[in-house]
């Protein structure tokens, strides 16, 4: 645990060197592979391991954070090529990685809260510093105010928990029974906003549309998962009240997912469409966690990891088109199969993973979540049918609209991708479809 943290910490002075971009990029991958070999160093989901608080759930999410942060540097090479304060950019990525690493391996709820909030600061700076339009200031304010205002009551709740049971150490949590209702609302609201749940999701599309490619990747890939991880960890505290009120969150999130799917059909901005599809996928995760059974918790973990890789890859594809044509509008980006034929394969592969087709990790996650939600209430199949169907429909809409049709007459050159871009997309797609082949690791408990 500490060896990886020290390695990340000692990479920070390297940011001061002039040409340290690719060196830090390589060291990040090295650190990730070192961490990957510690897969047998944890014990189980009781957080008793050779690391700080890394158990099975944390391990997968830290590995995802390493992977996405390393690929962020690959995707943002334009920052390096045009010298847009590349050293500061690398420093922010490293700082963000350290914050994520610490938040996923916290043993105390207070330290989790501190690192959870700290990870928003570098994300905000990425959006404000390297975003595209002037509206990025408004998007940054949305991001901070939504997440901070929702999580400030959580801080007060933590003090109350400490007063009540005398500890904030995760494994020593006890069910607080019918502790008052506001406590439950405040505890869960902070995590639902960062997931985000329907009705609390307005900050996400704004932040995605204005963010640079690195900001979109880390937002979709890891920061949305902090909320799910937080709910999983505090489930012990609120299980009694969750039995009474889970039906509300579960129904709202699944119905919200269907409504968001309809919103996806109306999007003409590629990034906005992918951002709204993230909200629809996260609604399934919230549904799985609220059932509070093992299928739901494990299924939400697979879907979080699968969605992190898939959504991040789709944002990379939309950025590749944006760098060529200077627009993300579907009205202009038509007929891309004629202009970038080799990219159309990657569009197809990642779009098919987005609609949970085999052998992607999303399929395993969605099957587990269907299992858990249907076991909780068989009436939910009505909503799940529409949710699964519409997720396929808007993905097909995005793929067919962007790849087929008569291409925009203002574009007249055929452009192939760079090796770096194919490498980037391959590293998104490969783990997403390979991990499904060793599914027994996910159902190890």
C-alpha positions as CSV (number, residue, x, y, z in Angstrom):
1,X,0.0,0.0,0.0
2,X,2.5,2.6,1.1
3,X,5.1,1.7,-1.5
4,X,2.6,2.7,-4.3
5,X,1.6,5.8,-2.3
6,X,5.3,6.8,-1.9
7,X,5.9,6.2,-5.6
8,X,3.1,8.6,-6.5
9,X,4.4,11.1,-4.0
10,X,7.9,11.0,-5.3
11,X,6.7,11.5,-8.9
12,X,5.4,15.0,-7.9
13,X,8.9,16.6,-8.0
14,X,9.4,15.2,-11.5
15,X,6.6,17.5,-12.6
16,X,9.2,20.4,-12.3
17,X,11.4,18.9,-15.1
18,X,10.9,20.3,-18.6
19,X,10.3,17.0,-20.5
20,X,8.8,14.8,-17.8
21,X,5.5,14.1,-19.5
22,X,6.1,10.6,-21.0
23,X,8.4,9.6,-18.1
24,X,5.6,10.2,-15.6
25,X,3.2,8.5,-18.0
26,X,5.4,5.4,-18.0
27,X,5.9,5.4,-14.2
28,X,2.1,5.6,-13.7
29,X,1.6,2.5,-15.7
30,X,4.5,0.8,-13.8
31,X,2.9,1.8,-10.5
32,X,-0.4,0.4,-11.7
33,X,1.1,-3.0,-12.7
34,X,2.9,-3.2,-9.3
35,X,-0.4,-2.6,-7.6
36,X,-2.1,-5.2,-9.8
37,X,0.2,-7.9,-8.5
38,X,-1.0,-7.3,-4.9
39,X,-4.3,-8.9,-5.8
40,X,-3.8,-11.7,-3.3
41,X,-2.7,-9.4,-0.5
42,X,-6.2,-8.6,0.7
43,X,-8.3,-11.0,2.8
44,X,-12.0,-10.3,2.2
45,X,-14.7,-7.6,2.4
46,X,-14.1,-7.1,6.1
47,X,-11.2,-4.7,5.2
48,X,-8.7,-6.8,7.1
49,X,-5.7,-6.9,4.8
50,X,-2.0,-6.0,4.5
51,X,-3.0,-2.6,3.1
52,X,-4.7,0.2,5.0
53,X,-8.3,-0.4,4.2
54,X,-8.1,-2.2,0.8
55,X,-10.5,-5.1,0.4
56,X,-12.0,-6.6,-2.7
57,X,-14.3,-3.7,-3.4
58,X,-11.6,-1.0,-2.9
59,X,-9.0,-3.0,-4.9
60,X,-11.0,-3.0,-8.1
61,X,-11.7,0.8,-7.8
62,X,-8.1,1.7,-7.0
63,X,-7.0,-0.3,-10.0
64,X,-9.6,1.5,-12.2
65,X,-8.3,4.9,-10.9
66,X,-4.7,4.0,-11.8
67,X,-5.8,2.8,-15.2
68,X,-7.9,5.8,-16.0
69,X,-5.4,8.4,-14.7
70,X,-2.6,6.8,-16.8
71,X,-4.9,6.9,-19.9
72,X,-5.8,10.5,-19.1
73,X,-2.1,11.4,-19.8
74,X,-2.2,9.5,-23.0
75,X,-5.4,11.2,-24.2
76,X,-4.2,14.7,-23.3
77,X,-1.1,14.8,-25.4
78,X,-2.3,18.0,-27.1
79,X,-1.6,19.7,-23.7
80,X,2.0,18.6,-24.0
81,X,2.4,19.3,-27.7
82,X,1.1,22.9,-27.5
83,X,2.6,23.4,-24.0
84,X,-0.6,24.4,-22.2
85,X,1.0,24.4,-18.8
86,X,1.8,20.7,-19.2
87,X,3.8,20.4,-15.9
88,X,0.9,21.8,-13.9
89,X,-1.5,19.4,-15.7
90,X,0.6,16.4,-14.8
91,X,0.8,17.6,-11.1
92,X,-3.0,17.9,-11.0
93,X,-3.4,14.3,-12.4
94,X,-0.9,12.9,-9.8
95,X,-2.6,14.8,-6.9
96,X,-6.0,13.6,-8.0
97,X,-4.6,10.0,-8.2
98,X,-3.2,10.3,-4.6
99,X,-6.6,11.6,-3.3
100,X,-8.5,8.8,-5.0
101,X,-6.0,6.2,-3.7
102,X,-6.4,7.5,-0.2
103,X,-10.2,7.8,-0.3
104,X,-10.6,4.2,-1.6
105,X,-8.3,2.8,1.1
106,X,-9.6,4.8,4.1
107,X,-10.4,3.0,7.2
108,X,-12.2,5.9,8.8
109,X,-15.4,7.5,7.5
110,X,-14.0,11.0,8.3
111,X,-10.8,10.4,6.3
112,X,-12.9,9.1,3.5
113,X,-15.0,12.3,3.6
114,X,-11.9,14.5,3.5
115,X,-10.3,12.7,0.6
116,X,-13.7,12.4,-1.2
117,X,-14.0,16.2,-1.1
118,X,-10.3,16.8,-1.9
119,X,-10.6,14.8,-5.2
120,X,-13.1,17.4,-6.4
121,X,-10.5,20.3,-6.3
122,X,-8.1,19.0,-9.0
123,X,-11.2,18.0,-11.1
124,X,-12.5,21.6,-10.8
125,X,-9.0,23.0,-11.7
126,X,-8.9,20.7,-14.8
127,X,-12.3,22.0,-16.0
128,X,-11.5,25.7,-15.3
129,X,-7.9,25.5,-16.6
130,X,-8.1,23.3,-19.7
131,X,-11.9,23.4,-20.6
132,X,-13.1,24.5,-24.0
133,X,-15.8,27.2,-23.7
134,X,-16.2,30.2,-21.4
135,X,-19.2,28.4,-19.8
136,X,-16.7,26.2,-18.0
137,X,-16.8,28.7,-15.1
138,X,-20.5,28.1,-14.7
139,X,-20.0,24.3,-15.0
140,X,-17.3,24.5,-12.3
141,X,-19.6,26.4,-10.0
142,X,-22.3,23.8,-10.6
143,X,-19.9,20.9,-9.8
144,X,-18.7,22.4,-6.6
145,X,-22.0,23.7,-5.3
146,X,-24.0,20.6,-6.0
147,X,-21.4,18.3,-4.4
148,X,-20.4,20.5,-1.5
149,X,-23.9,21.6,-0.5
150,X,-25.0,17.9,-0.5
151,X,-22.0,16.7,1.5
152,X,-21.8,19.4,4.2
153,X,-24.7,17.8,6.1
154,X,-22.8,14.5,5.9
155,X,-20.0,16.1,7.9
156,X,-22.4,17.0,10.7
157,X,-23.8,13.4,10.6
158,X,-20.2,12.0,11.0
159,X,-19.9,14.0,14.3
160,X,-23.2,12.6,15.4
161,X,-22.1,9.0,14.6
162,X,-18.9,9.5,16.5
163,X,-20.8,10.7,19.5
164,X,-23.3,7.8,19.3
165,X,-21.0,4.8,18.7
166,X,-17.6,6.3,19.7
167,X,-15.8,5.4,16.4
168,X,-15.7,6.1,12.7
169,X,-13.7,3.0,11.9
170,X,-15.5,1.1,9.1
171,X,-15.4,-2.5,10.4
172,X,-16.7,-1.4,13.9
173,X,-19.9,0.2,12.5
174,X,-23.1,-1.1,14.0
175,X,-26.6,-0.7,12.8
176,X,-28.0,2.5,14.4
177,X,-31.6,1.1,14.1
178,X,-34.4,3.6,13.9
179,X,-32.1,6.6,14.4
180,X,-33.9,9.7,13.2
181,X,-34.9,10.1,9.5
182,X,-32.9,13.3,8.8
183,X,-29.7,11.4,9.7
184,X,-30.5,8.8,7.1
185,X,-31.3,11.4,4.4
186,X,-28.1,13.4,5.1
187,X,-25.9,10.3,5.1
188,X,-27.2,9.1,1.8
189,X,-27.7,12.4,-0.1
190,X,-24.0,13.3,-0.5
191,X,-23.3,10.0,-2.2
192,X,-26.5,10.1,-4.4
193,X,-25.5,13.6,-5.7
194,X,-22.0,12.4,-6.7
195,X,-23.3,9.3,-8.4
196,X,-25.5,11.2,-9.6
197,X,-29.1,10.2,-9.2
198,X,-32.0,11.5,-11.3
199,X,-33.2,15.0,-10.2
200,X,-29.7,15.6,-8.7
201,X,-27.8,15.1,-12.0
202,X,-27.9,18.5,-13.5
203,X,-24.2,19.3,-12.7
204,X,-22.9,16.3,-14.6
205,X,-23.8,17.0,-18.3
206,X,-22.6,20.6,-17.8
207,X,-19.3,19.5,-16.3
208,X,-18.8,16.9,-19.0
209,X,-19.5,19.2,-21.9
210,X,-17.2,22.0,-20.7
211,X,-14.4,19.7,-19.4
212,X,-11.3,18.7,-21.4
213,X,-10.9,15.1,-22.3
214,X,-9.0,14.3,-19.2
215,X,-11.7,15.9,-17.0
216,X,-14.4,13.9,-18.7
217,X,-12.5,10.7,-18.4
218,X,-11.9,11.0,-14.7
219,X,-15.4,12.2,-14.0
220,X,-17.0,9.3,-15.8
221,X,-14.4,6.8,-15.0
222,X,-13.8,7.2,-11.2
223,X,-15.5,10.2,-9.5
224,X,-19.0,8.8,-10.1
225,X,-17.9,5.6,-8.5
226,X,-17.0,7.4,-5.2
227,X,-20.7,7.7,-4.4
228,X,-21.4,4.0,-4.9
229,X,-18.4,3.1,-2.8
230,X,-19.6,5.4,-0.1
231,X,-23.1,3.9,0.0
232,X,-21.6,0.4,0.1
233,X,-19.4,1.4,3.1
234,X,-22.1,3.2,5.2
235,X,-24.7,0.4,4.5
236,X,-24.1,-1.1,7.9
237,X,-25.1,2.2,9.7
238,X,-28.3,2.7,7.8
239,X,-29.5,-0.8,7.0
240,X,-32.6,-0.6,9.4
241,X,-33.9,2.6,7.8
242,X,-32.9,1.4,4.3
243,X,-35.3,-1.5,4.7
244,X,-38.1,1.0,5.1
245,X,-37.1,3.6,2.5
246,X,-35.1,1.8,-0.2
247,X,-38.1,1.4,-2.3
248,X,-38.3,5.2,-2.8
249,X,-34.6,5.6,-4.0
250,X,-34.8,2.4,-6.1
251,X,-38.1,3.4,-7.8
252,X,-36.9,7.0,-8.4
253,X,-33.5,6.0,-9.8
254,X,-34.9,3.4,-12.2
255,X,-37.8,5.5,-13.4
256,X,-35.3,8.4,-13.7
257,X,-33.0,6.1,-15.8
258,X,-35.9,5.6,-18.3
259,X,-36.6,9.4,-18.4
260,X,-32.9,10.1,-18.9
261,X,-32.9,7.6,-21.8
262,X,-35.6,9.7,-23.5
263,X,-33.5,12.8,-22.9
264,X,-30.6,11.0,-24.6
265,X,-32.6,10.7,-27.9
266,X,-32.9,14.5,-28.0
267,X,-29.1,15.2,-27.7
268,X,-27.2,16.6,-30.6
269,X,-23.9,17.0,-28.7
270,X,-21.9,13.8,-28.6
271,X,-20.4,14.5,-25.2
272,X,-23.8,15.5,-23.7
273,X,-25.3,12.2,-25.0
274,X,-22.5,10.1,-23.4
275,X,-22.8,12.1,-20.2
276,X,-26.6,11.5,-19.9
277,X,-26.1,7.8,-20.7
278,X,-23.8,7.7,-17.6
279,X,-26.7,8.9,-15.5
280,X,-28.9,6.1,-16.9
281,X,-26.3,3.5,-16.1
282,X,-25.7,4.8,-12.6
283,X,-29.4,4.5,-11.9
284,X,-29.0,0.7,-12.3
285,X,-26.1,0.8,-9.8
286,X,-28.1,2.8,-7.3
287,X,-31.0,0.3,-7.7
288,X,-28.6,-2.6,-7.1
289,X,-27.0,-1.0,-4.0
290,X,-30.4,-0.2,-2.5
291,X,-31.6,-3.8,-2.6
292,X,-28.8,-4.5,-0.1
293,X,-28.2,-8.1,-1.2
294,X,-25.0,-9.6,-2.4
295,X,-25.9,-9.9,-6.0
296,X,-26.7,-6.2,-6.0
297,X,-23.5,-5.1,-4.3
298,X,-21.2,-7.2,-6.6
299,X,-23.3,-6.4,-9.7
300,X,-22.9,-2.7,-8.9
301,X,-19.1,-3.1,-8.6
302,X,-18.9,-4.8,-12.1
303,X,-21.1,-2.2,-13.7
304,X,-19.1,0.6,-12.1
305,X,-15.8,-0.8,-13.4
306,X,-17.3,-1.7,-16.8
307,X,-19.0,1.7,-17.2
308,X,-15.8,3.5,-16.1
309,X,-13.8,1.9,-18.9
310,X,-16.6,2.1,-21.5
311,X,-17.7,5.7,-20.9
312,X,-14.1,6.9,-20.7
313,X,-13.4,5.2,-24.1
314,X,-16.5,6.9,-25.7
315,X,-15.4,10.3,-24.4
316,X,-12.0,9.6,-26.0
317,X,-13.7,8.9,-29.3
318,X,-15.7,12.0,-29.2
319,X,-12.6,14.0,-28.4
320,X,-10.7,12.4,-31.4
321,X,-13.5,13.7,-33.7
322,X,-13.5,17.1,-31.9
323,X,-9.8,17.5,-32.5
324,X,-10.3,16.8,-36.3
325,X,-13.5,18.8,-37.0
326,X,-13.6,21.3,-34.2
327,X,-17.2,20.3,-33.4
328,X,-19.0,17.7,-31.3
329,X,-22.4,18.2,-33.0
330,X,-24.0,15.1,-34.5
331,X,-25.3,17.3,-37.3
332,X,-21.8,18.0,-38.5
333,X,-20.2,14.7,-37.5
334,X,-22.2,12.5,-39.8
335,X,-20.7,10.0,-42.2
336,X,-17.5,9.5,-40.2
337,X,-17.1,6.0,-41.6
338,X,-16.2,7.6,-44.9
339,X,-13.7,10.0,-43.3
340,X,-12.2,7.9,-40.6
341,X,-13.0,4.3,-41.6
342,X,-10.6,2.7,-39.1
343,X,-12.1,4.6,-36.2
344,X,-15.6,3.2,-37.0
345,X,-14.5,-0.2,-35.7
346,X,-13.7,1.4,-32.3
347,X,-17.0,3.2,-32.3
348,X,-18.7,-0.1,-32.9
349,X,-16.8,-2.0,-30.2
350,X,-17.2,0.6,-27.5
351,X,-20.9,1.3,-28.4
352,X,-21.6,-2.4,-28.3
353,X,-20.0,-2.6,-24.8
354,X,-22.1,0.5,-23.8
355,X,-25.3,-1.4,-24.6
356,X,-24.0,-4.4,-22.5
357,X,-23.5,-6.9,-25.3
358,X,-21.3,-9.9,-24.6
359,X,-18.5,-10.4,-23.7
360,X,-18.3,-7.0,-21.9
361,X,-18.1,-6.5,-18.2
362,X,-21.3,-4.4,-18.5
363,X,-23.2,-7.5,-19.4
364,X,-22.1,-9.3,-16.2
365,X,-22.9,-6.2,-14.1
366,X,-26.4,-5.8,-15.7
367,X,-27.3,-9.4,-15.3
368,X,-26.3,-9.4,-11.6
369,X,-28.3,-6.2,-11.1
370,X,-31.3,-7.6,-12.9
371,X,-31.1,-10.6,-10.7
372,X,-30.9,-8.6,-7.5
373,X,-33.6,-6.0,-8.4
374,X,-36.0,-8.7,-9.6
375,X,-35.5,-10.7,-6.4
376,X,-36.3,-7.5,-4.4
377,X,-39.5,-6.9,-6.4
378,X,-40.7,-8.8,-9.4
379,X,-42.8,-5.8,-10.5
380,X,-39.6,-4.0,-11.3
381,X,-39.3,-6.0,-14.6
382,X,-41.6,-3.4,-16.2
383,X,-39.1,-0.6,-15.6
384,X,-36.0,-2.8,-16.3
385,X,-37.3,-3.8,-19.7
386,X,-37.6,-0.2,-20.8
387,X,-34.3,0.7,-19.2
388,X,-32.4,-2.1,-21.0
389,X,-34.2,-1.5,-24.3
390,X,-33.7,2.3,-24.4
391,X,-30.0,2.1,-23.5
392,X,-29.6,0.0,-26.7
393,X,-31.7,2.5,-28.7
394,X,-29.8,5.6,-27.8
395,X,-26.4,3.9,-28.2
396,X,-27.5,2.7,-31.7
397,X,-28.7,6.3,-32.4
398,X,-25.3,7.7,-31.4
399,X,-23.4,5.1,-33.5
400,X,-25.5,5.2,-36.7
401,X,-26.0,9.0,-36.7
402,X,-22.3,9.7,-36.3
403,X,-20.9,7.0,-38.6
404,X,-23.4,6.8,-41.4
405,X,-25.2,9.3,-43.7
406,X,-23.8,11.9,-46.0
407,X,-20.8,13.6,-44.4
408,X,-20.8,17.4,-43.9
409,X,-19.6,19.2,-47.1
410,X,-17.3,21.5,-45.1
411,X,-15.1,18.5,-44.3
412,X,-13.1,17.3,-47.3
413,X,-10.1,15.3,-46.0
414,X,-9.9,11.7,-45.0
415,X,-8.1,11.4,-41.7
416,X,-6.6,8.3,-40.1
417,X,-6.0,8.1,-36.4
418,X,-2.6,8.2,-34.7
419,X,-1.0,5.2,-33.2
420,X,-1.4,6.8,-29.8
421,X,-5.2,7.0,-30.3
422,X,-5.6,3.4,-31.3
423,X,-3.4,2.4,-28.4
424,X,-5.6,4.5,-26.0
425,X,-8.8,2.9,-27.3
426,X,-7.4,-0.6,-27.2
427,X,-6.4,-0.1,-23.6
428,X,-10.0,0.9,-22.8
429,X,-11.6,-2.0,-24.7
430,X,-9.3,-4.9,-23.8
431,X,-9.8,-5.0,-20.0
432,X,-13.5,-4.3,-20.5
433,X,-14.0,-7.5,-22.5
434,X,-11.2,-9.7,-21.1
435,X,-12.3,-9.5,-17.5
436,X,-15.6,-11.0,-18.4
437,X,-13.8,-14.3,-19.3
438,X,-12.6,-14.7,-15.7
439,X,-15.9,-13.9,-14.1
440,X,-15.4,-16.3,-11.2
441,X,-13.0,-13.8,-9.6
442,X,-15.9,-11.4,-9.2
443,X,-18.1,-13.9,-7.6
444,X,-15.3,-15.2,-5.4
445,X,-17.4,-14.6,-2.2
